[in-house]
């Protein structure tokens, strides 16, 4: 009871201040504005001197959300809407008592930075659940996103419509003029349109956020609170056709040493060219078909360098536009990740063995198509199909001088289908997802018999908003089926997602003759998401041992039973010491289907925003002992040690032109694992057209029990195997550098560079003493051999394994010129550099690590891509 009363007592101390004079925010639906129909839209020039604006009805009466919720805005904002047969136009006047204080820093497309801005949000279906947002800064930069849920802060930035905006400074403020084509919106084209609408003006110099309709701080919501836009009639969602052909070429050059030297591949052609087509076709008023032929899916930003010593794969964000746009339609966020788009066209899952191996970094993607949209009934649909070609690795044996070619993957078809139905006006939904994969393996060639021939997954989910959205009840259930040759199913059973070969459990076993595997998942969650002070959540979930997603989706490991509880106390009204603050307590436990408790945690979190709008976060987690079924990588259970893990971060105000962050963490466990990390970021804008950024990170820690290898010849207590562990001292440094020059809102030059160094020095070798043990039994001695091996001595027995020490350097960089030379048409010029070596020895934290990374062997890629947008209908 004392624990529950403490936040309330703390609140009484922080919230004492002058009596609030705030008004109640306007309820949803009470505010209305009418759009004026015109024969021809105004000239888009950022000057509201056209005749149509003299007849349009401007609305004002904005209220603050920050810094004083409910008070009238300190500066006047006026907004009007007009439309013609093709587009909706927005005209806005933003007054200022000090026009010289208007922040006009320039940024790249879809990044508003710290500039003053105007945001127009439209609920075109008037479903009180979803919305499109169009923002323009005082510098003329356009930003847009999609709200897939009735939540102000749930934003899908992959939405990339083609629209225009112009701004202009005036003697008493600034003016914005927007043109949003109806072809870029989705709505029900029947009779007069009634859309939900909200308008937001953000004034960074005052830390002021003004809204036409304010959603209170203690409420989770967005479009359900909108006012209404009336008067749009005689328009229809276009049967649009958009074509974007492109030409692309690249040139690759080696530097710092050619890794192919001495092989037949040394002098292969270093250049390539491609021609392709992207198309967008409107099917009726509500559905859109996107198709791509011979797509160019080169990523402009490289994945960050990292060293992964875990049993699980690294997961990276999707950056390819075809997959990012509308991605919210393919994953509900409620339940498992059935679709991980980087499976499509990604690097082959298998690898060949030889003295020299050249494997493709990505599979050949022949083409892809997706159908997305929302019907007037409230049914949202997303369907995606993609086809990839065969993948081969080139090999070379230096001793025999034999050249080979190994098949790593076969032609593959991917399919994803998602349907989601809205229930009533409150934002409740039910949905279903189905995925499929088919590989044309035939009789098998190379390593392909180790891959599944067929994989199917699917499930249903629901999210019910109760009591006007104050509570949310959600749940899901699904299953999976994988089929293939025995070698493929055995590989899946023994993968890190399953480890069926664990010798000390009885609820699963490897079946070497199996040609299929099935599994299921189920879960539910109840939470309070809105309220003045107390919020809470409770959830349960289960993944059966045979549940498998990793041909199309993403799953670290199955065989899980989860229970989670969370409680938060928050204060959203500003007080004398803090603007807002929150304390949280969460507990979780996880078991496998053998009822071995694999993990538990008790977590205390705190966050606060200070009067100057700086914000801080603190987390402290206690983890008691448990029995892990993954530490031995398919071996018996091993006990984890109890310990404490902490982290913190501190940010300055997001309205500042100069932004900084500091963060760090530390941990200590009884197994000898201890250490910490520190990081920071600094973004400067020395000129309104120039932005510079630096982000250093460094970590120094010891993993007291790090898996090294599994060898035969062990004791009966460990089922005849040696599960070898070591203590590894890790040192890691990364430095991310960015420089962006913005010549105009549509023309920019962006540079990124990341030198990275990581080292690991192993010692204290030993092996698991018994199943369920915690501290490995130390070996008598170990010796590092000149050929890179490691000689271990245990009693009278000596054995050898590869030396696990590592010390690598990496340098990745790119320079990109991006010019949107006409709406929807873009020119890219790219220079990418990728250097890597693991041959360095020494300390990763040594001052010269930057020079080491720059001197590492690697290559340069010079690329050009030119695309044209043709609105053909």
C-alpha positions in Angstrom: 0.0 0.0 0.0 2.8 2.4 0.8 4.3 1.7 -2.7 1.0 2.6 -4.3 0.6 5.8 -2.2 4.1 7.1 -2.9 3.5 8.4 -6.4 0.3 10.2 -5.3 2.1 11.9 -2.4 5.0 12.9 -4.8 2.4 14.3 -7.2 1.0 16.6 -4.6 4.4 18.1 -4.1 5.1 18.6 -7.9 1.7 19.7 -9.0 1.3 22.6 -6.6 1.1 25.8 -8.6 -1.2 28.6 -9.5 -4.9 27.7 -10.2 -5.4 26.6 -13.8 -7.3 29.0 -16.1 -7.5 26.5 -18.9 -10.7 26.0 -20.9 -12.0 22.5 -21.6 -10.9 21.5 -25.1 -13.7 21.5 -27.7 -15.4 18.1 -27.9 -15.2 16.1 -31.2 -17.6 17.2 -33.9 -18.4 20.7 -32.4 -16.0 22.5 -34.7 -16.9 22.7 -38.4 -15.4 24.4 -41.5 -16.7 24.4 -45.1 -14.6 24.0 -48.2 -15.3 26.3 -51.1 -15.8 24.8 -54.5 -14.1 26.7 -57.4 -13.8 26.2 -61.1 -10.0 26.4 -61.0 -7.7 26.2 -58.1 -5.4 29.1 -57.0 -1.9 29.5 -58.3 0.4 27.8 -55.8 2.9 30.5 -54.9 2.6 31.0 -51.2 0.7 34.3 -51.7 -3.0 34.3 -50.9 -3.9 37.0 -53.3 -6.0 34.8 -55.6 -9.7 35.7 -55.9 -10.7 32.3 -54.5 -9.1 33.1 -51.1 -11.1 36.3 -50.8 -14.3 34.3 -50.9 -13.1 31.4 -48.7 -14.1 31.0 -45.1 -11.1 31.2 -42.8 -11.3 29.5 -39.4 -9.2 30.5 -36.3 -9.8 30.1 -32.5 -6.9 27.8 -31.9 -6.1 26.5 -28.3 -2.8 25.5 -26.8 -1.9 21.9 -25.8 1.5 23.1 -24.8 2.6 24.9 -22.7 -0.8 25.7 -21.2 -3.4 23.2 -22.2 -6.8 24.8 -23.1 -5.7 28.4 -23.2 -6.1 30.5 -26.4 -3.1 30.4 -28.7 -0.7 33.3 -28.1 -0.5 34.0 -31.9 -3.3 34.1 -34.5 -3.6 31.4 -37.1 -6.2 31.4 -39.9 -6.8 28.5 -42.3 -9.2 28.0 -45.2 -10.0 25.2 -47.6 -11.0 25.3 -51.3 -11.1 22.6 -54.0 -11.6 22.1 -57.7 -12.1 18.8 -59.6 -8.6 17.6 -59.0 -7.3 18.7 -55.6 -7.9 20.2 -52.2 -6.1 23.5 -51.5 -5.3 24.8 -48.1 -4.4 28.4 -47.4 -3.1 29.5 -44.0 -1.8 32.8 -42.4 0.4 32.4 -39.4 0.9 35.7 -37.6 3.8 36.6 -35.3 4.5 39.5 -33.1 8.2 39.0 -33.8 8.5 37.7 -37.4 12.3 37.6 -37.1 11.9 34.8 -34.5 10.1 32.4 -37.0 12.3 29.3 -37.2 13.0 28.6 -40.9 15.8 26.0 -40.7 15.7 23.8 -43.8 15.7 20.0 -43.6 15.3 17.1 -46.0 11.9 15.9 -47.2 9.9 14.2 -44.4 12.0 15.8 -41.6 10.6 19.0 -40.0 13.5 19.4 -37.6 13.1 22.4 -35.3 11.3 24.6 -37.9 7.9 26.2 -37.3 5.3 24.3 -39.1 1.6 23.9 -40.0 0.0 20.4 -40.0 -3.3 19.5 -41.7 -4.8 16.1 -40.6 -7.7 14.6 -42.5 -9.9 11.7 -41.6 -11.2 11.1 -45.1 -13.2 8.1 -44.3 -14.7 9.8 -41.2 -14.1 6.5 -39.4 -12.8 8.3 -36.3 -9.8 6.0 -36.3 -7.4 6.7 -39.2 -6.0 9.9 -40.6 -3.6 11.4 -43.1 -1.3 14.3 -42.0 0.3 16.9 -44.3 2.9 19.2 -42.8 4.8 22.1 -44.2 7.5 24.1 -42.4 8.1 27.8 -42.6 11.1 26.9 -44.9 8.8 25.1 -47.3 9.8 21.5 -46.4 7.0 18.9 -46.8 6.4 16.1 -44.3 3.6 13.6 -44.4 2.5 10.5 -42.5 -0.4 8.2 -41.8 -2.2 7.5 -38.5 -3.2 3.8 -38.6 -4.9 4.1 -35.2 -6.8 6.6 -33.2 -3.6 7.7 -31.5 -1.9 11.1 -32.0 1.5 9.6 -31.7 1.1 6.4 -33.7 2.5 7.5 -37.1 3.4 5.6 -40.2 6.1 7.6 -42.0 6.1 5.2 -45.0 3.1 7.1 -46.5 4.5 9.1 -49.4 1.9 10.9 -51.4 2.8 13.3 -54.2 1.6 16.8 -53.3 2.9 20.4 -53.3 3.3 23.3 -50.9 4.7 26.8 -51.0 5.5 29.2 -48.2 6.5 32.8 -47.9 7.6 35.1 -45.1 5.5 38.3 -44.6 5.9 41.4 -42.6 3.7 40.0 -39.8 4.4 36.2 -40.0 4.3 33.6 -42.8 1.9 32.1 -45.3 1.5 28.5 -46.4 -0.4 27.2 -49.5 -0.9 23.5 -50.0 -2.2 21.5 -52.9 -3.3 17.9 -52.1 -4.5 15.9 -55.2 -7.6 13.8 -54.5 -5.7 11.0 -56.3 -3.4 10.8 -53.3 -6.2 10.4 -50.8 -8.5 7.5 -50.1 -12.2 8.2 -49.4 -15.7 7.0 -50.2 -16.7 8.7 -53.4 -20.5 9.0 -52.8 -22.3 12.3 -52.6 -21.1 15.1 -50.4 -17.9 14.3 -48.4 -17.8 14.9 -44.7 -14.2 14.5 -43.5 -12.7 14.7 -40.1 -10.2 17.5 -39.8 -7.7 18.9 -37.4 -5.1 21.7 -37.7 -1.9 22.1 -35.7 0.6 24.9 -35.6 3.8 24.3 -33.8 5.9 27.3 -32.7 9.3 26.1 -31.4 10.6 29.4 -30.2 7.8 29.5 -27.7 7.5 25.7 -27.1 3.9 26.2 -28.1 1.7 23.6 -29.7 -1.6 25.0 -31.0 -4.6 22.9 -32.2 -7.9 23.6 -33.8 -9.2 20.8 -31.6 -7.1 19.7 -28.7 -6.8 16.1 -27.6 -6.2 16.2 -23.8 -2.8 15.0 -22.6 -4.3 12.3 -20.4 -6.3 10.8 -23.3 -5.1 8.4 -26.0 -6.8 9.4 -29.2 -6.6 11.5 -32.3 -9.1 11.3 -35.2 -12.0 10.5 -32.9 -11.7 14.1 -31.6 -11.6 15.9 -35.0 -13.9 18.6 -36.1 -15.6 18.3 -39.5 -14.8 19.5 -43.0 -18.0 19.9 -45.1 -18.8 21.1 -48.6 -16.7 18.7 -50.8 -19.1 17.4 -53.4 -18.9 16.2 -57.0 -15.4 14.6 -56.6 -14.5 11.0 -56.7 -11.4 9.0 -55.7 -9.7 8.8 -59.0 -9.2 5.7 -61.1 -5.6 6.8 -61.2 -2.7 5.4 -63.1 0.8 6.4 -62.1 3.9 5.2 -63.9 7.5 5.6 -62.6 10.0 4.2 -65.1 13.7 4.5 -64.0 17.2 3.9 -65.3 20.0 3.0 -62.9 23.7 2.2 -63.2 26.5 1.6 -60.8 30.3 1.2 -60.9 32.2 -0.8 -58.2 35.9 -0.2 -57.5 38.1 -2.0 -55.0 40.5 -0.1 -52.7 42.8 -1.1 -49.8 43.3 -4.6 -51.2 41.2 -6.7 -53.5 39.6 -9.7 -51.6 39.2 -11.5 -55.0 42.9 -11.2 -55.8 44.3 -14.5 -57.1 40.9 -15.8 -58.1 39.2 -16.0 -61.5 36.8 -13.3 -60.3 39.5 -10.7 -59.9 38.9 -8.9 -63.2 35.2 -9.3 -63.6 33.2 -6.4 -65.0 32.8 -3.7 -62.3 29.8 -1.9 -63.7 26.1 -2.8 -64.2 22.9 -1.1 -65.5 19.2 -1.6 -64.9 16.0 -0.4 -66.4 12.7 -0.9 -64.5 9.2 0.3 -63.9 7.0 1.0 -60.9 3.3 1.4 -61.4 0.4 2.5 -59.3 -3.1 1.8 -60.6 -6.4 2.7 -58.9 -8.9 -0.2 -58.9 -12.2 1.4 -58.2 -12.5 4.2 -55.7 -10.8 2.4 -52.8 -8.1 0.0 -53.9 -4.6 0.7 -55.2 -2.4 -1.8 -57.1 1.4 -1.2 -56.8 3.6 -3.2 -59.1 7.3 -3.2 -59.8 9.2 -4.9 -62.6 13.0 -5.5 -62.3 13.0 -3.3 -59.2 16.0 -1.3 -58.0 16.0 -1.9 -54.3 19.4 -0.5 -53.5 19.4 1.1 -50.0 20.8 4.6 -49.7 21.5 4.1 -46.0 23.7 1.1 -45.1 22.8 -1.1 -42.1 24.7 -0.2 -39.0 27.8 -2.3 -38.3 27.5 -4.7 -35.3 29.0 -7.8 -33.8 26.4 -10.5 -32.9 27.5 -13.2 -30.4 24.0 -14.4 -29.7 22.3 -17.4 -31.1 19.7 -15.2 -32.9 19.8 -13.3 -36.2 20.3 -9.6 -36.4 17.1 -7.7 -37.4 17.3 -4.5 -39.4 14.8 -1.9 -40.4 13.3 -1.9 -43.9 14.3 1.0 -46.1 13.1 -0.1 -49.5 10.2 2.2 -50.5 8.1 -0.5 -52.1 7.9 -2.3 -48.8 7.8 0.6 -46.4 4.9 2.3 -48.0 1.7 0.9 -46.5 3.6 -1.5 -44.3 1.1 -1.0 -41.5 -1.5 -3.0 -43.5 0.6 -6.2 -43.3 1.4 -6.3 -39.6 -1.2 -5.6 -37.0 1.2 -5.0 -34.2 -1.0 -7.4 -32.2 0.7 -10.8 -32.0 3.6 -12.3 -33.9 5.5 -10.7 -36.8 4.1 -12.9 -39.6 5.8 -10.8 -42.3 9.3 -9.5 -42.1 9.7 -7.8 -45.5 13.5 -8.1 -45.6 13.0 -11.9 -46.2 12.0 -10.9 -49.7 15.1 -10.4 -51.8 17.4 -10.7 -48.9 20.7 -12.5 -48.7 20.5 -16.3 -49.0 19.9 -18.1 -45.7 22.6 -20.8 -46.5 26.4 -20.4 -47.1 28.9 -22.4 -49.1 32.3 -23.6 -47.8 35.6 -23.0 -49.7 38.9 -21.1 -49.6 37.1 -18.2 -51.3 33.4 -17.7 -51.4 31.5 -14.9 -53.2 27.9 -15.0 -52.1 25.2 -12.6 -53.3 24.3 -9.8 -50.8 20.7 -10.1 -52.0 18.6 -12.5 -54.0 17.4 -11.4 -57.5 14.0 -10.0 -57.2 12.2 -10.4 -60.5 9.1 -8.4 -59.5 6.5 -7.7 -56.9 3.0 -6.3 -56.6 0.7 -5.3 -53.7 -2.9 -4.4 -53.4 -3.9 -2.1 -50.6 -7.0 0.0 -49.6 -10.0 0.4 -47.5 -13.6 -0.3 -48.6 -16.6 1.8 -47.6 -17.7 -1.0 -45.3 -14.6 -0.3 -43.1 -12.7 -3.4 -44.4 -9.0 -2.7 -45.0 -7.1 -5.0 -47.3 -3.4 -5.6 -48.0 -2.2 -8.3 -50.4 1.4 -8.7 -51.6 3.2 -11.1 -53.9 6.8 -11.3 -54.9 9.1 -13.6 -56.9 12.8 -14.1 -56.5 15.2 -16.1 -58.7 17.9 -18.7 -58.0 20.9 -17.7 -55.9 24.4 -19.0 -56.4 27.7 -18.7 -54.6 31.0 -18.7 -56.6 33.8 -20.7 -54.9 37.5 -21.1 -55.5 40.0 -23.6 -54.0 43.5 -22.1 -54.0 45.3 -25.4 -53.6 43.5 -27.2 -56.5 42.7 -24.0 -58.4 39.2 -25.3 -59.0 36.4 -22.9 -59.5 32.9 -23.9 -58.4 29.3 -22.7 -58.3 27.0 -23.7 -55.4 23.3 -23.2 -55.5 22.1 -21.5 -52.2 18.4 -20.9 -53.0 15.8 -21.7 -55.6 13.2 -19.6 -57.3 10.7 -18.6 -54.6 7.3 -17.0 -54.5 6.1 -15.0 -51.5 2.5 -14.2 -50.6 1.0 -12.1 -47.8 -2.7 -11.3 -47.2 -4.1 -9.1 -44.4 -7.7 -8.1 -43.9 -9.0 -5.9 -41.0 -12.6 -5.0 -40.3 -13.6 -1.9 -38.2 -16.3 -2.4 -35.7 -18.4 0.7 -35.0 -17.2 4.2 -34.6 -15.0 3.6 -31.6 -11.9 2.3 -33.4 -12.3 -1.4 -32.5 -11.0 -3.9 -35.2 -10.8 -7.6 -36.0 -8.3 -8.9 -38.5 -6.7 -11.9 -40.1 -3.3 -12.5 -41.7 -2.1 -15.2 -44.0 1.4 -15.8 -45.5 2.8 -18.4 -47.9 6.1 -19.3 -49.4 6.7 -21.8 -52.3 10.2 -22.8 -53.4 10.9 -24.5 -56.8 13.5 -26.9 -55.4 12.6 -29.9 -57.6 15.0 -32.8 -57.1 17.4 -30.5 -55.2 20.7 -28.9 -56.3 23.6 -27.6 -54.2 22.3 -27.0 -50.7 18.7 -26.3 -51.5 17.3 -29.5 -49.9 18.0 -27.9 -46.6 15.3 -25.3 -47.3 11.6 -25.6 -46.9 9.6 -26.2 -50.0 6.4 -24.7 -48.5 5.6 -22.5 -45.5 2.2 -21.3 -44.4 1.4 -19.1 -41.5 -1.7 -17.2 -40.4 -3.9 -16.1 -37.6 -6.7 -13.9 -36.4 -6.6 -10.9 -34.0 -8.8 -8.3 -32.4 -8.5 -5.0 -30.7 -11.6 -3.7 -28.8 -11.7 -0.2 -27.4 -14.0 -0.1 -24.4 -15.6 2.7 -22.4 -14.9 5.4 -25.0 -11.4 4.1 -25.5 -10.3 4.2 -21.9 -9.6 0.5 -21.9 -8.3 -1.8 -24.7 -8.8 -5.6 -24.9 -6.8 -7.3 -27.5 -5.9 -10.9 -28.5 -4.6 -13.1 -31.2 -4.4 -16.8 -32.2 -2.5 -18.3 -35.1 -0.6 -21.2 -36.5 2.1 -22.4 -38.9 2.9 -25.3 -41.2 6.2 -25.9 -42.8 6.9 -28.7 -45.4 10.1 -29.9 -47.0 12.6 -32.7 -47.3 13.8 -34.4 -44.0 17.0 -32.4 -44.2 15.1 -29.1 -44.3 12.8 -30.0 -41.4 15.7 -31.3 -39.3 17.5 -28.0 -39.9 14.5 -26.1 -38.7 14.0 -28.3 -35.6 17.7 -27.8 -34.7 17.8 -24.0 -35.4 18.1 -21.4 -32.7 14.3 -20.8 -32.9 13.6 -24.3 -31.6 16.6 -26.4 -30.4 14.6 -29.6 -30.4 17.9 -31.5 -29.8 18.1 -30.3 -26.2 19.0 -33.6 -24.4 17.4 -32.9 -21.0 13.9 -32.2 -22.0 11.0 -34.5 -22.7 8.3 -32.4 -24.4 10.0 -32.2 -27.8 12.4 -34.3 -29.8 14.1 -34.1 -33.2 12.4 -36.3 -35.8 15.0 -36.9 -38.6 12.3 -38.4 -40.8 9.7 -35.6 -40.5 8.7 -33.8 -43.7 6.5 -31.2 -42.0 6.2 -29.3 -38.8 3.2 -27.4 -37.2 2.7 -25.0 -34.3 0.4 -22.4 -32.9 0.5 -19.1 -31.0 -2.1 -17.5 -28.8 -2.2 -14.4 -26.5 -4.4 -11.7 -24.9 -3.9 -8.3 -23.3 -6.1 -6.0 -21.2 -4.9 -2.4 -20.6 -6.0 1.0 -19.4 -4.6 3.5 -21.9 -6.4 6.7 -20.9 -6.8 8.3 -17.5 -5.6 11.1 -15.4 -3.1 9.2 -13.3 -3.2 5.4 -13.1 -2.6 3.2 -16.2 -2.0 -0.6 -16.1 -1.8 -3.6 -18.4 -1.8 -7.4 -18.1 -1.0 -9.9 -20.8 -0.5 -13.6 -21.4 0.9 -15.4 -24.4 2.1 -18.8 -25.7 4.2 -20.0 -28.7 4.2 -23.8 -29.1 7.5 -25.5 -29.6 6.7 -26.1 -33.3 5.6 -22.6 -34.2 7.8 -21.4 -37.1 7.8 -18.0 -38.9 11.3 -17.6 -40.2 10.7 -18.2 -43.9 8.5 -15.2 -44.3 8.2 -13.6 -40.8 10.5 -13.1 -37.9 10.7 -15.1 -34.7 13.6 -15.4 -32.3 12.5 -18.5 -30.5 9.3 -20.5 -29.9 8.4 -22.8 -27.0 7.3 -19.9 -24.7 4.7 -19.2 -22.1 4.6 -15.6 -21.0 2.9 -13.5 -18.3 3.4 -9.7 -18.0 2.0 -7.2 -15.6 2.5 -3.4 -15.6 1.4 -0.4 -13.5 2.1 3.3 -14.2 1.4 6.5 -12.4 1.7 9.7 -14.3 1.1 13.4 -13.9 0.4 15.3 -17.1 -0.4 18.7 -15.6 2.6 21.1 -15.2 3.8 21.7 -11.7 6.5 24.0 -10.1 9.3 21.4 -10.5 8.2 19.3 -13.5 6.0 19.7 -16.5 5.1 16.0 -16.5 6.4 12.8 -15.0 5.7 9.1 -14.8 6.7 6.1 -12.6 6.2 2.6 -13.7 6.6 -0.9 -12.3 6.5 -4.0 -14.5 7.0 -7.7 -13.8 7.3 -10.6 -16.3 8.1 -14.3 -16.4 8.6 -16.8 -19.2 8.5 -20.6 -19.2 9.0 -23.2 -21.9 6.5 -26.0 -22.4 8.5 -28.2 -20.1 7.7 -25.6 -17.4 11.3 -24.6 -16.9 11.3 -20.9 -16.0 13.6 -19.3 -18.6 13.5 -15.7 -17.5 11.9 -13.3 -15.0 12.3 -9.6 -14.5 11.1 -6.8 -12.2 11.5 -3.4 -13.8 11.2 0.1 -12.3 11.0 3.0 -14.8 10.8 6.7 -14.4 10.5 9.6 -16.9 10.1 13.4 -16.5 10.0 16.6 -18.5 11.4 19.7 -16.9 10.2 23.3 -17.1 12.7 24.0 -19.8 11.3 21.0 -21.8 14.4 18.9 -21.2 13.4 15.2 -20.6 15.0 12.3 -18.9 14.4 8.6 -18.5 15.7 6.0 -16.0 15.3 2.2 -15.9 16.4 -0.3 -13.3 15.7 -4.0 -13.9 16.3 -6.9 -11.5 16.6 -10.3 -13.1 16.6 -13.3 -10.7 18.1 -16.7 -11.5 16.4 -18.8 -14.1 17.1 -21.8 -16.4 17.9 -20.9 -20.0 17.3 -23.4 -22.8 19.3 -21.4 -25.3 22.6 -20.6 -23.7 24.1 -24.0 -24.6 22.9 -23.7 -28.2 21.0 -26.9 -28.3 22.5 -28.4 -25.2 20.9 -28.9 -21.7 19.5 -26.2 -19.5 21.9 -23.8 -17.9 21.2 -21.5 -15.0 21.5 -17.8 -15.4 22.8 -15.6 -12.6 20.8 -12.9 -10.9 21.8 -9.3 -11.5 20.8 -5.7 -12.1 20.6 -3.9 -15.4 20.2 -0.1 -15.6 20.0 2.6 -18.3 19.4 6.3 -18.5 19.0 9.1 -21.1 18.7 12.9 -21.1 17.5 15.0 -24.0 17.3 18.8 -24.4 14.1 20.3 -25.8 12.9 19.0 -29.2 12.2 22.6 -30.2 15.9 23.6 -30.0 17.9 24.1 -33.2 20.9 22.5 -31.5 19.8 19.1 -30.3 21.7 16.8 -27.9 21.3 13.6 -26.1 23.3 11.6 -23.6 22.6 8.1 -22.6 24.3 5.2 -20.9 23.8 2.0 -18.9 25.5 -0.4 -16.6 24.9 -4.0 -15.4 26.3 -6.5 -13.0 25.5 -10.2 -12.6 26.8 -12.9 -10.2 28.2 -14.9 -13.1 30.9 -12.2 -13.6 29.1 -10.3 -16.4 29.5 -6.6 -15.8 30.2 -3.4 -17.7 28.5 -0.5 -19.3 28.1 1.8 -22.2 27.9 5.5 -22.9 26.6 7.3 -25.9 25.7 10.8 -27.0 24.4 12.7 -30.0 24.8 16.3 -31.1 23.0 18.0 -34.0 24.0 21.5 -35.0 22.5 23.8 -37.6 25.3 26.5 -38.1 23.3 27.8 -41.1 19.6 27.4 -41.9 20.7 25.2 -44.9 23.4 23.2 -43.2 23.0 20.5 -40.6 25.8 18.6 -38.9 25.5 15.6 -36.6 27.8 13.5 -34.5 26.9 10.4 -32.5 29.7 8.6 -30.6 29.1 5.4 -28.6 31.5 3.3 -26.6 31.1 0.2 -24.5 33.4 -1.7 -22.2 32.2 -4.9 -20.5 32.8 -8.5 -19.7 30.4 -11.4 -20.5 31.3 -13.8 -17.8 29.7 -16.8 -19.6 29.8 -16.6 -23.3 29.2 -19.7 -25.4 32.2 -20.8 -27.6 31.6 -24.3 -29.0 30.2 -27.8 -28.5 32.6 -30.7 -28.7 32.2 -34.4 -28.3 33.9 -36.4 -25.5 32.1 -34.8 -22.5 30.9 -36.4 -19.2 27.7 -38.2 -18.5 26.4 -35.2 -16.5 26.3 -33.2 -19.8 25.1 -36.1 -22.0 28.5 -36.9 -23.5 29.3 -33.4 -24.9 31.5 -30.6 -23.8 29.7 -27.2 -23.8 32.6 -24.8 -23.9 32.3 -21.3 -22.5 34.7 -18.4 -21.9 34.7 -15.0 -20.3 35.1 -12.4 -23.1 36.2 -8.8 -22.6 34.3 -6.7 -25.1 35.4 -3.2 -26.3 33.4 -1.4 -28.9 33.4 2.1 -30.4 31.3 3.6 -33.1 31.2 7.2 -34.5 28.3 8.2 -36.7 28.8 11.4 -38.6 26.3 13.2 -40.8 26.4 16.4 -42.9 23.4 17.6 -44.8 23.3 20.6 -47.2 19.8 21.7 -48.2 20.0 23.8 -51.4 16.2 23.9 -51.6 13.2 21.9 -50.2 13.6 19.6 -53.2 17.5 19.5 -53.6 19.8 18.2 -51.0 23.3 16.7 -50.5 23.5 14.3 -47.6 26.7 12.6 -46.3 26.9 9.8 -43.7 30.0 8.0 -42.3 30.4 5.4 -39.6 33.8 4.1 -38.5 33.3 1.1 -36.2 35.7 -1.0 -34.1 35.0 -4.0 -31.9 37.2 -6.4 -30.1 36.7 -9.5 -27.9 39.4 -11.2 -25.9 38.5 -14.6 -24.5 39.9 -16.2 -21.4 38.7 -18.3 -18.4 37.7 -21.2 -20.6 35.6 -24.0 -19.1 32.6 -26.2 -19.7 29.2 -26.7 -18.3 29.7 -29.0 -15.3 26.2 -30.5 -15.2 22.8 -29.9 -16.7 21.2 -27.0 -14.9 24.5 -25.7 -13.6 25.5 -22.0 -13.5 29.3 -21.5 -13.3 31.4 -23.4 -15.9 34.1 -25.8 -14.6 37.4 -24.1 -15.5 40.0 -25.9 -17.6 43.5 -26.4 -16.4 45.1 -24.2 -19.1 44.8 -22.9 -22.7 47.3 -22.0 -25.3 46.9 -19.9 -28.4 48.5 -21.5 -31.4 50.3 -19.7 -34.3 47.8 -21.0 -36.9 44.8 -19.4 -35.1 43.8 -22.4 -33.1 43.3 -22.8 -29.3 44.7 -25.7 -27.3 42.7 -26.5 -24.2 43.8 -28.9 -21.4 41.3 -30.5 -19.1 43.0 -33.0 -16.7 44.9 -35.4 -18.9 42.9 -34.5 -22.0 43.8 -31.9 -24.5 41.7 -30.7 -27.4 41.6 -28.0 -30.0 39.1 -25.4 -31.2 39.3 -22.2 -33.3 40.4 -19.2 -31.4 37.2 -17.1 -30.7 39.1 -13.8 -30.2 38.1 -11.1 -32.7 39.2 -7.6 -33.5 37.5 -6.0 -36.5 37.3 -2.6 -38.2 34.5 -1.3 -40.4 33.9 1.9 -42.3 30.7 2.6 -44.1 29.8 5.8 -45.7 27.7 7.3 -48.4 27.1 10.7 -50.1 23.7 11.2 -51.8 22.5 14.0 -54.0 18.7 13.9 -54.1 16.8 16.2 -56.5 13.1 16.0 -56.9 13.2 17.8 -60.2 9.5 17.7 -60.7 6.7 16.3 -58.4 7.3 12.6 -57.9 10.3 12.5 -60.2 13.7 12.2 -58.6 17.4 12.0 -59.5 19.8 10.2 -57.1 23.6 10.4 -57.4 25.3 8.1 -54.8 28.8 7.3 -53.6 29.0 4.4 -51.2 32.0 3.1 -49.4 32.2 -0.1 -47.5 35.4 -1.2 -45.8 35.9 -4.2 -43.4 38.6 -6.3 -41.9 39.0 -8.6 -38.9 42.8 -8.9 -39.2 43.7 -6.1 -36.8 44.9 -6.9 -33.3 44.9 -4.8 -30.3 42.4 -2.7 -28.4 39.3 -1.4 -30.1 39.3 1.7 -27.9 42.8 2.7 -29.0 42.9 6.3 -30.4 44.0 5.0 -33.8 40.9 2.9 -34.4 39.5 5.5 -36.8 42.6 5.3 -39.0 42.5 1.5 -38.9 38.9 1.5 -40.1 39.8 3.9 -43.0 42.7 1.7 -44.0 40.7 -1.5 -44.1 40.2 -3.1 -47.5 36.9 -2.6 -49.2 35.2 -1.0 -52.2 33.5 2.0 -53.6 30.2 2.1 -55.4 29.1 5.0 -57.6 25.4 4.9 -58.6 23.0 7.0 -60.6 19.2 6.6 -60.6 16.7 8.7 -62.5 13.0 8.2 -62.2 10.0 10.0 -63.9 6.5 10.2 -62.5 3.7 10.1 -65.1 0.2 10.6 -63.7 -1.4 8.8 -66.6 -4.9 9.0 -65.4 
